[in-house]
């Protein structure tokens, strides 16, 4: 029988780490420039891409459509995606954007995951912190990565809803970054359809963009960019034709 999950709001968190309240140390380094860290980062990231390629091809049955939209984009940019795979979302954007190396904005709670949490700094994680110092360091790290023409990945829905086929409402908060750094944005929409030979569905990922904001003020530009990306993701999500896990509002539970 199909699995059913009940939610009370679109902010419900179905995937909680072993240490959900993990806090980054005060001396955390968003960017490590020493030779040893750079070597480990390159090695671990390379191995992760190889493993992720096998995982996404064999387990998630992944297909990518729209890579042509990235042609000619040599500068850094922001990529916004729907959050539907607990493990896969680490690899999906990296595979979509090969050979470019990505950096991903993540919650500090991910650092509390045993073993994996220790690897996140080497995989390109950019943790968010609700403090003036944390925001300043995150902004500085973004500026450095973009200056080296690396894409930055953001999951604006925040919480993972595994195999969810819609696009959950998300705020325009994260869209201030492309406006601030004057960089384009892309949409990455993961969709699902029933597989003929496998139990788990086939995943098709759509890449759309680039999107540039319009408006006279920063607020207008942030709002316009949010609209363009969310509209593209909503439109692409209609390609999903199969719900491997069904999500129902709590009010419908008998």
VENDAJO-V64883 format. One record per residue. N is the residue number from 1. RES is the residue in three letters. OMEGA is omega in radians with two decimals (999 if undefined). D_FIRST is the distance of its C-alpha to the first C-alpha in whole Angstrom. Layout:
BEGIN
n=N res=RES omega=OMEGA d_first=D_FIRST
n=N res=RES omega=OMEGA d_first=D_FIRST
END
This chain:
BEGIN
n=1 res=UNK omega=3.14 d_first=0
n=2 res=UNK omega=3.09 d_first=4
n=3 res=UNK omega=-3.14 d_first=6
n=4 res=UNK omega=3.05 d_first=9
n=5 res=UNK omega=-3.13 d_first=13
n=6 res=UNK omega=-3.13 d_first=16
n=7 res=UNK omega=3.09 d_first=19
n=8 res=UNK omega=3.06 d_first=23
n=9 res=UNK omega=-3.13 d_first=24
n=10 res=UNK omega=3.08 d_first=24
n=11 res=UNK omega=3.11 d_first=26
n=12 res=UNK omega=-3.11 d_first=23
n=13 res=UNK omega=-3.12 d_first=23
n=14 res=UNK omega=-3.11 d_first=20
n=15 res=UNK omega=-3.12 d_first=21
n=16 res=UNK omega=-3.11 d_first=24
n=17 res=UNK omega=-3.13 d_first=27
n=18 res=UNK omega=3.12 d_first=28
n=19 res=UNK omega=-3.02 d_first=32
n=20 res=UNK omega=-3.09 d_first=31
n=21 res=UNK omega=-3.12 d_first=34
n=22 res=UNK omega=3.12 d_first=36
n=23 res=UNK omega=3.11 d_first=39
n=24 res=UNK omega=3.08 d_first=41
n=25 res=UNK omega=-3.10 d_first=44
n=26 res=UNK omega=-3.10 d_first=47
n=27 res=UNK omega=-3.13 d_first=49
n=28 res=UNK omega=3.12 d_first=45
n=29 res=UNK omega=3.12 d_first=46
n=30 res=UNK omega=3.12 d_first=44
n=31 res=UNK omega=3.11 d_first=46
n=32 res=UNK omega=-3.05 d_first=48
n=33 res=UNK omega=3.14 d_first=51
n=34 res=UNK omega=-3.04 d_first=52
n=35 res=UNK omega=-3.12 d_first=52
n=36 res=UNK omega=3.14 d_first=50
n=37 res=UNK omega=3.13 d_first=47
n=38 res=UNK omega=3.12 d_first=47
n=39 res=UNK omega=3.13 d_first=47
n=40 res=UNK omega=-3.14 d_first=44
n=41 res=UNK omega=3.12 d_first=42
n=42 res=UNK omega=-3.13 d_first=43
n=43 res=UNK omega=-3.09 d_first=42
n=44 res=UNK omega=3.13 d_first=39
n=45 res=UNK omega=3.12 d_first=38
n=46 res=UNK omega=3.11 d_first=38
n=47 res=UNK omega=3.14 d_first=36
n=48 res=UNK omega=3.13 d_first=33
n=49 res=UNK omega=3.11 d_first=33
n=50 res=UNK omega=3.12 d_first=33
n=51 res=UNK omega=-3.13 d_first=30
n=52 res=UNK omega=3.11 d_first=29
n=53 res=UNK omega=3.10 d_first=29
n=54 res=UNK omega=-3.12 d_first=28
n=55 res=UNK omega=-3.08 d_first=25
n=56 res=UNK omega=-3.14 d_first=24
n=57 res=UNK omega=-3.02 d_first=25
n=58 res=UNK omega=-3.04 d_first=23
n=59 res=UNK omega=-3.12 d_first=20
n=60 res=UNK omega=3.12 d_first=20
n=61 res=UNK omega=-2.98 d_first=21
n=62 res=UNK omega=3.04 d_first=24
n=63 res=UNK omega=-3.10 d_first=26
n=64 res=UNK omega=3.09 d_first=29
n=65 res=UNK omega=3.06 d_first=31
n=66 res=UNK omega=3.11 d_first=34
n=67 res=UNK omega=3.13 d_first=36
n=68 res=UNK omega=3.14 d_first=39
n=69 res=UNK omega=3.13 d_first=39
n=70 res=UNK omega=-3.10 d_first=40
n=71 res=UNK omega=3.12 d_first=43
n=72 res=UNK omega=3.13 d_first=46
n=73 res=UNK omega=-3.10 d_first=45
n=74 res=UNK omega=-3.11 d_first=47
n=75 res=UNK omega=3.02 d_first=47
n=76 res=UNK omega=-3.14 d_first=44
n=77 res=UNK omega=3.11 d_first=42
n=78 res=UNK omega=3.12 d_first=39
n=79 res=UNK omega=-3.12 d_first=35
n=80 res=UNK omega=-3.09 d_first=33
n=81 res=UNK omega=3.03 d_first=29
n=82 res=UNK omega=-2.95 d_first=25
n=83 res=UNK omega=-3.00 d_first=24
n=84 res=UNK omega=-3.12 d_first=20
n=85 res=UNK omega=-3.12 d_first=21
n=86 res=UNK omega=3.13 d_first=22
n=87 res=UNK omega=-3.06 d_first=23
n=88 res=UNK omega=-3.10 d_first=24
n=89 res=UNK omega=3.00 d_first=26
n=90 res=UNK omega=-3.00 d_first=28
n=91 res=UNK omega=-3.00 d_first=29
n=92 res=UNK omega=-3.14 d_first=28
n=93 res=UNK omega=3.12 d_first=31
n=94 res=UNK omega=3.13 d_first=33
n=95 res=UNK omega=3.14 d_first=32
n=96 res=UNK omega=-3.01 d_first=32
n=97 res=UNK omega=3.08 d_first=36
n=98 res=UNK omega=0.17 d_first=37
n=99 res=UNK omega=-3.12 d_first=40
n=100 res=UNK omega=3.11 d_first=41
n=101 res=UNK omega=-3.09 d_first=40
n=102 res=UNK omega=2.97 d_first=38
n=103 res=UNK omega=-2.96 d_first=38
n=104 res=UNK omega=3.07 d_first=35
n=105 res=UNK omega=-3.07 d_first=35
n=106 res=UNK omega=3.03 d_first=33
n=107 res=UNK omega=3.08 d_first=33
n=108 res=UNK omega=3.14 d_first=35
n=109 res=UNK omega=3.13 d_first=32
n=110 res=UNK omega=3.13 d_first=31
n=111 res=UNK omega=3.11 d_first=34
n=112 res=UNK omega=3.12 d_first=33
n=113 res=UNK omega=-3.12 d_first=30
n=114 res=UNK omega=3.10 d_first=32
n=115 res=UNK omega=-3.08 d_first=33
n=116 res=UNK omega=-3.13 d_first=32
n=117 res=UNK omega=-3.14 d_first=34
n=118 res=UNK omega=-3.09 d_first=37
n=119 res=UNK omega=-3.03 d_first=36
n=120 res=UNK omega=3.13 d_first=36
n=121 res=UNK omega=-3.13 d_first=39
n=122 res=UNK omega=3.14 d_first=40
n=123 res=UNK omega=3.08 d_first=37
n=124 res=UNK omega=3.13 d_first=38
n=125 res=UNK omega=3.05 d_first=37
n=126 res=UNK omega=-3.05 d_first=39
n=127 res=UNK omega=3.05 d_first=38
n=128 res=UNK omega=3.14 d_first=38
n=129 res=UNK omega=-3.12 d_first=40
n=130 res=UNK omega=3.07 d_first=42
n=131 res=UNK omega=-3.14 d_first=45
n=132 res=UNK omega=3.13 d_first=48
n=133 res=UNK omega=-3.12 d_first=49
n=134 res=UNK omega=3.12 d_first=45
n=135 res=UNK omega=3.13 d_first=45
n=136 res=UNK omega=-3.13 d_first=48
n=137 res=UNK omega=3.09 d_first=47
n=138 res=UNK omega=3.13 d_first=44
n=139 res=UNK omega=3.12 d_first=46
n=140 res=UNK omega=3.13 d_first=48
n=141 res=UNK omega=3.09 d_first=46
n=142 res=UNK omega=-3.13 d_first=44
n=143 res=UNK omega=-3.14 d_first=48
n=144 res=UNK omega=-3.13 d_first=49
n=145 res=UNK omega=3.13 d_first=45
n=146 res=UNK omega=3.12 d_first=46
n=147 res=UNK omega=3.08 d_first=50
n=148 res=UNK omega=3.03 d_first=48
n=149 res=UNK omega=3.09 d_first=46
n=150 res=UNK omega=3.01 d_first=43
n=151 res=UNK omega=3.06 d_first=40
n=152 res=UNK omega=-3.06 d_first=38
n=153 res=UNK omega=3.11 d_first=35
n=154 res=UNK omega=3.01 d_first=33
n=155 res=UNK omega=-3.01 d_first=30
n=156 res=UNK omega=3.10 d_first=31
n=157 res=UNK omega=3.04 d_first=28
n=158 res=UNK omega=-3.06 d_first=28
n=159 res=UNK omega=3.13 d_first=25
n=160 res=UNK omega=2.95 d_first=22
n=161 res=UNK omega=-3.01 d_first=19
n=162 res=UNK omega=3.11 d_first=17
n=163 res=UNK omega=3.08 d_first=16
n=164 res=UNK omega=-3.00 d_first=17
n=165 res=UNK omega=3.10 d_first=18
n=166 res=UNK omega=3.04 d_first=21
n=167 res=UNK omega=-3.13 d_first=24
n=168 res=UNK omega=3.10 d_first=25
n=169 res=UNK omega=3.09 d_first=28
n=170 res=UNK omega=-3.10 d_first=31
n=171 res=UNK omega=-3.14 d_first=34
n=172 res=UNK omega=-3.06 d_first=37
n=173 res=UNK omega=-3.05 d_first=38
n=174 res=UNK omega=-3.12 d_first=38
n=175 res=UNK omega=3.06 d_first=39
n=176 res=UNK omega=-3.09 d_first=43
n=177 res=UNK omega=3.09 d_first=43
n=178 res=UNK omega=3.12 d_first=43
n=179 res=UNK omega=-3.12 d_first=46
n=180 res=UNK omega=-3.07 d_first=48
n=181 res=UNK omega=3.13 d_first=48
n=182 res=UNK omega=-3.14 d_first=48
n=183 res=UNK omega=3.10 d_first=45
n=184 res=UNK omega=3.10 d_first=43
n=185 res=UNK omega=3.05 d_first=39
n=186 res=UNK omega=3.04 d_first=36
n=187 res=UNK omega=3.07 d_first=33
n=188 res=UNK omega=-3.06 d_first=30
n=189 res=UNK omega=3.13 d_first=27
n=190 res=UNK omega=3.14 d_first=23
n=191 res=UNK omega=-3.07 d_first=21
n=192 res=UNK omega=3.01 d_first=18
n=193 res=UNK omega=-3.06 d_first=17
n=194 res=UNK omega=3.13 d_first=15
n=195 res=UNK omega=3.13 d_first=16
n=196 res=UNK omega=-3.03 d_first=17
n=197 res=UNK omega=-3.04 d_first=18
n=198 res=UNK omega=3.10 d_first=15
n=199 res=UNK omega=3.13 d_first=12
n=200 res=UNK omega=-3.07 d_first=13
n=201 res=UNK omega=3.01 d_first=15
n=202 res=UNK omega=3.12 d_first=18
n=203 res=UNK omega=3.00 d_first=20
n=204 res=UNK omega=-3.11 d_first=24
n=205 res=UNK omega=3.13 d_first=26
n=206 res=UNK omega=3.07 d_first=29
n=207 res=UNK omega=-3.13 d_first=32
n=208 res=UNK omega=3.13 d_first=35
n=209 res=UNK omega=0.06 d_first=38
n=210 res=UNK omega=3.10 d_first=41
n=211 res=UNK omega=3.11 d_first=41
n=212 res=UNK omega=-3.07 d_first=44
n=213 res=UNK omega=3.06 d_first=45
n=214 res=UNK omega=3.13 d_first=47
n=215 res=UNK omega=-3.11 d_first=49
n=216 res=UNK omega=-3.12 d_first=52
n=217 res=UNK omega=3.10 d_first=51
n=218 res=UNK omega=-3.13 d_first=49
n=219 res=UNK omega=3.12 d_first=47
n=220 res=UNK omega=-3.12 d_first=47
n=221 res=UNK omega=3.11 d_first=46
n=222 res=UNK omega=-3.13 d_first=43
n=223 res=UNK omega=-3.12 d_first=41
n=224 res=UNK omega=3.13 d_first=42
n=225 res=UNK omega=3.06 d_first=40
n=226 res=UNK omega=-3.13 d_first=37
n=227 res=UNK omega=-3.11 d_first=37
n=228 res=UNK omega=-3.09 d_first=37
n=229 res=UNK omega=-3.13 d_first=35
n=230 res=UNK omega=3.10 d_first=32
n=231 res=UNK omega=3.14 d_first=33
n=232 res=UNK omega=-3.13 d_first=32
n=233 res=UNK omega=3.12 d_first=29
n=234 res=UNK omega=3.12 d_first=28
n=235 res=UNK omega=-3.13 d_first=29
n=236 res=UNK omega=-3.10 d_first=27
n=237 res=UNK omega=3.12 d_first=24
n=238 res=UNK omega=3.08 d_first=24
n=239 res=UNK omega=3.08 d_first=23
n=240 res=UNK omega=-3.12 d_first=19
n=241 res=UNK omega=-3.08 d_first=17
n=242 res=UNK omega=3.11 d_first=14
n=243 res=UNK omega=3.10 d_first=12
n=244 res=UNK omega=3.01 d_first=10
n=245 res=UNK omega=-3.13 d_first=10
n=246 res=UNK omega=3.14 d_first=11
n=247 res=UNK omega=-3.13 d_first=14
n=248 res=UNK omega=3.08 d_first=15
n=249 res=UNK omega=-3.11 d_first=19
n=250 res=UNK omega=-3.11 d_first=19
n=251 res=UNK omega=-3.13 d_first=21
n=252 res=UNK omega=-3.13 d_first=18
n=253 res=UNK omega=-3.09 d_first=17
n=254 res=UNK omega=999 d_first=17
END
